[in-house]
C-alpha cells in the first residue's frame, strides 16, 4: 500500500513561490555564490566532529580517566552530537552540503552516531515532515503517543501535565531512536512502500540497523567500559547523560520552529486536500526565532531560519541569513505570513504555552484548518 499524499491547492497564489524562487536564484547568480557549503560550513563541520570524537578519544586512550573529567567528556560529546545533528548531517541528508552526493551520503551517515538510522531519518524528516508540515496523520514530527502537539489530535487526561513532563521525553528522544523507534519505523515505512522508494528492502534495512547499532554500542559503551578504570555504572551514567543532553537540545530547537502558538495545524478534507498551496502552507506552519544572534545561528546550523530552510532545503544553511530578507519582503508583497520570534526564549515560551493549552480540557483557540 502506498503512502497517502496531501493535495495542496495549486490555485492559491502560485505566483508567490515562483517569484520568490526567481529572486533567490538571482541572488546567488549575481553574487557568484554556490548554494552549497562554504569555508564557514566546512570549518563548522570539523569543529562539531572534534567536539564529539576528541572527548571520546581522550577517554578510551586513558588521557582522561577520573570520574568528573570523564563526565565532562560525556557532556562535550552530547554537545557534539547535537551539533552534528543540527549543523552537519542535517544539510548532508538534504543534499545541500555538497554537489557531490557521495560527500552528502558520508556526512549524512553521521546521524547513526546520534543513535538513529539515516534512511529512516530521511523518510521521516525529508519526505513526511517537509512535505506535510503540521498535517495531522502525515507529519510524524507531531505524532507522539505521550504528548499532544496538535489540536486535531485526541486529548487524554494525562496531557494536562504535558508542559511539565515534556522535557523528560525530549531528553530521551535519541535513546528511543537507538532502542526501539528505528525498528518500529522500518515496519511502518515498509507497509507504506517508503523503504522501496529509498531503494532498500525491509530485510536489508533491518540488517543495516542491527549492524549500525551494534558497532555504535560497541564504540560508545562496551569499549569505554573495558578501557576506562571506572565502575560500569559510571560509564553508563555518562552515556545516558550524553544522550539526554543531545535529545533535549535537538527537540527544543525543532519544536520551537513548528509547535508554537503562531503556527497553524491542519487536517485534510475527505479528498485529502488542504486549503493552501505548498509554499504558503510552509509559511503558515513554520516560524523563525533569534535571527539577530550570529553565534546562536552558527551553533544550531541556521535552523532558527526555519522558514528559509523549509522553502529551500536544497540550499546550505550558511546562506539563509542572506536570503531571509528576500523571503520576508516577498511574503509581505503577497500578503503571506512570516512568523518569527525575536528571541529563542520567546519561541520556547510560545511552545510550552501551546503545550499547556493543548493539555487543557477546553482549548480556546481554533487552530484546526481544513
N, C-alpha and C positions, 0 to 999 in steps of 0.2 A: 504494500500500500504506500503511495507517495504522500509526502507531506502536503497539507493544505496550504494554499498561498493566499495572503491577503490581497484583495484587489483595491488598489488605490485609485482615486478619482483623477484621471488624466486630464479632465476638463478644468480642474481647479488651478487657475493661474500657472499654466505650464511655462509661461514666459519667464517667471521668476528664476527658476534654476537655469534655464537656457541663457539668460542674460548674465547671471552670476558666474556660470562656468566660463563664459567668454571673457569676463573681466579678470577672473583668476588666471586663466591661461595667458592672457595678455600681460599680466603682472610678471609671470615667470619668463615670458619671451622677451619683453622689453628690458628686463634686468639681467638677462642671460643667466638665469638660475636653473639649476636642476631641482626637480621635485623630490629628489631622494636625499640621503644623508649627506651632510657636510662635515667639515672638520670638528665642529662643536659636537655633532652627534657621535662621531667616531671616538672622540675623547671621552664622552659620557659613557659610551659602551665599555671602554677599558676601565673607567672608574668604577662602574657598577659591578663588573665582573670581578675586579680586585676586591671590592667590598665584601663579596661573597666568598671567593676562593682563598684569599690570603689568610683570613682568620681560620679557615678550615685547615689550611696547610700548617699554620703555626701550631695548631692543636695536635695534629697527627704526627708532626715531626718532634714533638716534645718541647718546643721552644716555650710554649705556654702550657703549664700543667697544674697550676694551683686552682682551687675552686672558683674564686671570684674573678680572676683573669680569664678563666675558661668561660664563665658565664658571660663576660663582656664579649668574648669572641662570638658566642651564640647570638648575642644581641646585635652585633655588627652584621652577622650573616642574615639575620632577619631583615635588617635594613637593606642589605644587598639583594636578598630575594625579592623584596618589594620593588627595589629599583630596577632589577632585571625585568620584572613583570610589567611595570609601568612604562619604563623608558627604553627598553631594548626589544624584548621578544614581541611586544605588542605591535610595534611598527613592522617587524620582520614578518609576523604572521598575516599582516595585511598586505604584504608585498610592497611596502612603501619604504623599506630601508635601502634597498639596492635595486638597480636594474637587473642584476644577476640573481635569478631565482634560487640558485644554489646557495648564495650568501643568505638570502631570506630564509631558506629551509634550515640551514645550520643554526642561525640565531633564533629562529622560531622554535627550534627543538629545545631551547633553554627552559621553556615552560615546564619541562619534565623535572627540572631542579626545584620547581615550586610544588612538586607532588602531583602535577596534572599530566594529562596525555595530550600532546599537541594536536592530534586530529580532532578529538572531542572539543578542545578549546576553539578550534576554527569553526566547527559546526555551531556550537552554542553562541559564540561571540560574533563571528563574521556573518554567518548565514542567518541565524534566528534573531539575535539581538539587533544587529544593524539593519536588517530588512524589516523587522516588525516591532520596532521600539515601542515599549509600553502598551502593546496589544495583548490583552489577556488571552491565554491559551496558545500563544505563539512565541512571545518573548520569554525565554526561560529565566532571564535575569530577574523577572518579577514574580517567578513562581517559587514558593517556599512553603513547605507544609507547617512550619512553626512561626512564620511571620506573614502578615498581610500587607502587601505592598501596593495593592490597587483597590479602589472602592468597588470594582466589579467582582471582586473575589468574596466568597462566603466568609462571614465573620464568625469566629469562635470566641467563647468566653475568655480563653487564655490570652487572646490578643490585647485585652485591656492593659496588660502589663508589658507589651512588646517593646515599648520605647525604653524600658529599663533593662530587659534581658537581651535585646538585640545585639549589643556589643559582644556578649559572650559567643553567640552564634557566628558573628562576623569573624571573631578571632579564630574559630576552629574551621573556617572555610577550607583552607588548603589541606588540613588534616582530613577533612571529609573527601576532598578530591583524591587524596592518597589512598585512603582506606576503602571507600565504597562508591563514591559518585561516578568515577570513570566506568566501572563495571555496569552500573545501572544505566548510564547514558548509552553505552555500546548496544545494549539490548533494545533500548528505546529508539535509537537512531537507525539501527538495522531494520526494525519494523517499518520505519518511515522512508527507507531507501536512501537515507542520508549518507551512510557509510559508502554505499555503492557510488554515489556522486563524488565522493572523495577518492575513488579508485582503490578501495580496500574492502576485503571481505570481513565478516564478523570473526571468523576463525583466526585470520591473520591479525586483526586488531586486538583480540584478546591476548594472543601470543606477545604482541608488542607491549601491551600494558603490563603483563606479568614480568616480562624481561626488564622493562624500564623501571618498574617499581622495585624489582629485586636488586638491581645494581645501585639504585638510589639509596635504598635502606642499608645496603652493604657499605656504601661510602660514608653515609652520614650518621649511622648508628653503630653498626657492627664494628667497623674499623676503629672509630674513636673509643669504643668500649674496650677494644683489645689493646690499643697502644697508649691510651691516656691512663695515668695512675690515679684514677678516681673511682669511687663506687659506681656501679652501673646505673643506679637510680639518679645520680647527679648528671650523668651524660644524657639520660632520658629527659630529665628536667630541662636541660639546656636545649635539646632538640625540640621539645614541646613549646618552650618559650619562643624559640626562633619562629616556629610556625604560627604561633598566636600573634606575634608582632606583625608578621607578613600578612596574615589573613585580615587582621584588623585594618592595617593601612590600605591594602588593596580595596577592601569592601567600602571603606569610608570615602575613598576617592570616587569610585564608580557610583555609589548610591547618591552622592551629593550632586551628581550630574543629571539624574533622571527621576529619582524618587523624592521629589520635593514638592512644596505646596504650589509652586508656579506652573509645573508641568501638567500636561493632560494625559489621561489614561483612556484607552479605547477598548471596545469590543466590536466585533464585526456584525453586520446585519445578516439576514438569512441568506444573502447571496455572497457572503464572505467579503463584503466591501466596507470601507471606511470613507469618511467624508472628504479627506484631503488628498492631494497628490503626495508622492513620496517625500519630496524635499520639504514641503510645508509641514508635513507630518513630523519630520525630524526637528523642525524649528519649534513645534508645539510641545514636543516630548523631551526636549533637551535644554540644559542650561549651562552657562559658563560661570566661573567663580574665580576670584582673586587674580584677575588678569593683570593687575598692577604690580604683582610680585615676580620679578625676574628669577630670583633664586628658587622660589616655590615652583614656578613653571618648569625650571630646569630639572629639579629633583623628581617631579612626578610625570615627566615625559609629555608635558604640554597638554595633559588631559583635563586641565582646567579650561582649555579651549575646546570643550566637548562638542559644541555646535559645529565648529570648523572640521573637527575630526569626523563627525557623522556625515557631513556633506561631502567631504573629500578624504575618505580613509586611505586613498591611494597616494596621498601626499605625506611626506615625513613630518612629524610633529614640530620639528625645529622651525618650520615655515609658518605655523599657524598664527603667530602674533602679527606677522606682516599682512596676512590675508584677512585677518579678523575685521579690520576697518572696512574692507571691501564688502564682506558679508553683512556687516551691520548697516552700512549705507544702502545696500541693495534691498535688504529686508525692510528698511524704512520706506524706500521708494515704492515697494509693492504692498505696503501695509501688512507685513508678515511679522509676527512677534519675534523678538530677540531677547530671550531671558538671560539674566546674569545677576550674580551676587557680587558685591564689591569685595567682600572678604570670604575666606574659606569658612570662618566661624559662622558667618551668616548663612552659608549654604548648609552647614551641619545643623544649625538651629532649625532651619526650614525642614530638613529631612526628619529630624526627631519629632518636630511638631506634627508633621504629617503622620508619622507612625502612631503618635499619641491619638490623633483624631481618628485614624482608621481603626484603632482599637476600641473606640467608644461604641456604645450600643447604638447611638444615633449619630450619623455622620452629617454634619451641617453644610457641606459643600457639594454641589453636583459636579463631580468630575467625570461622570460617565458620558462618553461620546459614542455616537453611532453614525 
